[in-house]
Amino acid sequence: MNLLSKNRWSPYLAGALLGVLSWFAFLTAGVPLGVSSTFVRTAGMIESTVAPDHVRDNAYFAATKVKLDWEWMIAAGILIGAYLSSKLSKEPKGDEVPQLWASRFGPSRGRRMLGAFLGGLVLIFGARLAGGCTSGHGLSGSMQLAVSGWAFFACIFASGVATATLLYRGGKS
């Protein structure tokens, strides 16, 4: 069976490939993996079409550099790769509102989309506040054996378990 048409990959293979990608990033760009700055840069690009002086004079944008770079290409590749993976694997479309969510919050597709959007906003705010995202702090940091990377992973898993417990307490899967 063709690897690209599989519904699920081995986590060991996926982890090894992430490691190779990390080495490639260090060898070619001299930087660790990360994508959260992409969203800031994209916002700056959009804002520069209507308020270029504000973007030029903004200290945050001056430090972050509003540009298309390798990080932006990785983010685009994640989106394109996810889409191609879903098409190549021919996996049937899942429920628009997962059963566990519906049992806890109701079957509203709009509520589900709003929850996902608000969760994404909180995630990107936290990533920018922390100076990096899960790939930057967790993957790249832990691959470099940084204590902060391992502490980040421990905190992300603990907060994920706590959030799931709080949100889905008493729900049926």
N, C-alpha and C positions, 0 to 999 in steps of 0.2 A: 504494500500500500504506500502511496506517495505521502511523504511526511507532511507536505503542505495541505493535504486534504483531510488530515486527521482532525477529529473534533477536539481532542485534548492531547497535549504534548506531555511528555515525562517532565516532572518538575526538575529532575536532575539535568536533563538536556537543556531546558529553558534557563536554569541557573548557570550552566556552563557557557551558554551562548551570551548571557548577560555579562559574564566575566570577560569573555573575548571582546565584546563590544566596549567594555570599560577599558581594557588594555588598548584597544584601537583608539579610543577617545584620548587617552593619555599620550599615546605615541604620535598621533597626528595633530591634535589640537592643544595638547599640554594641559588639559583640564579634566576634572571628573564629570561623570554623567549628571545631568540635572535638567529639568524643564520648566520650573516655576517662573524663572525670569522671562520666559517666552511670552507669558500672558501680560506681563508688565510692558515688555517691548511692543507687543501687538497693540496694547492700549495707547502707547505713545505714538505709534505709527498712525493709528486712527485719529487720535487727538491732533496730531501735527497737520492733518488736512484741514482742520477748522481753526486751530489756534497754534500755529507754528512758533510764535514768539513765546508762548507759555511753556511749550515743550523745551525750547532752546534754553530758557532761563530757569527751568525747574532743576533744583539740585539733585533730586532723586533720579530724574531722567538723565542728567549729566553723568551720574555715577553708574547707572545701569546701561547706558548707551542704547538708544533706540535704533535697532538695526536687525536685518536678517542675518542670522549666524547659524552655526552648527546646531545649537540648542533648538532653534526654531525649526530646523529641518528634522530633528529627532521627534519633536512634537507632531509635525505634519506626518512623519513616517509612522508614528503610533496610530494616528487616525486612519491613514491609508491601509496600514497593515491589519488593523482590526476589521476594517471593511472587507478587505480581500480574504482574510481568514474566514469570515462568516460566509462569504460566497463560495470559496473553494471547498470548505468542509460540508457544504449543503446541509448544515444543521438547521432543523426547522426553527422558525421564529418562536421565541418563548412567550410566556404570558406578558402582556403589557403591564399588568399589575400582578406581581407575584402573590401567590396564595397567602403566604405568611403576612405580607404587608396588608392585604385586603382584610384578613381576619383581625388585625389590630387597628387599622386606620380607615377601613372601608374600601370599596371597589373603585373609587374615583381616580381616573387616569390623570386628571388635572392636579389633584392633591399629590399623587405620586411624583409627577413631573416637578411640582413646586418644591416638594421635599428634596428631590435630587438636586435641583438648582440651588436651593438654600444651603444644602450640604456642600456643594461645590464652592460656593462663595466662602463659607467658613473655612474650608480646606485651603483655598488659595490665600485667604487672609492670614491664616496660621502659617502657611509656608513662607510667605513674604515676611511676616513678623519674625519667624525663626531664622530667616536668611537661607532657606532652602527647603526643598520638598522631600518626599520619601525617597526618590531616586538619588538626590544629592546627599542628604544626611544619612539615610539608611543604607542604600546600596553602595554608593561610592565611599561613604565614611566607614562602613564596616569592612569593605574590601581593603581599605587602607589600614585596618585594625585600629581606627580611631575610637577611643572610649566614648566620645560623643555619639558616634554612629550606632554603637551597641546600646547605649542608654536610650537613644531615640527609638530604636526597634522595640526595646522593652516597653517604653511608654506608649508607642502606637498600638502594640498588641493589648496592653492593659486597658487603654482607653477604648479600643474596639470592642473588647469583651464587655466592659462596663456599659457602653452605649447600647450594644445589642441587647444586653440584659434589661436595661431600663426601657428601651423602646418596644421590645418584643416579649416582655414578661407575660406569661400566660397564653401566648400565641401558639397556634398549631401549625406545624410545617406540612 
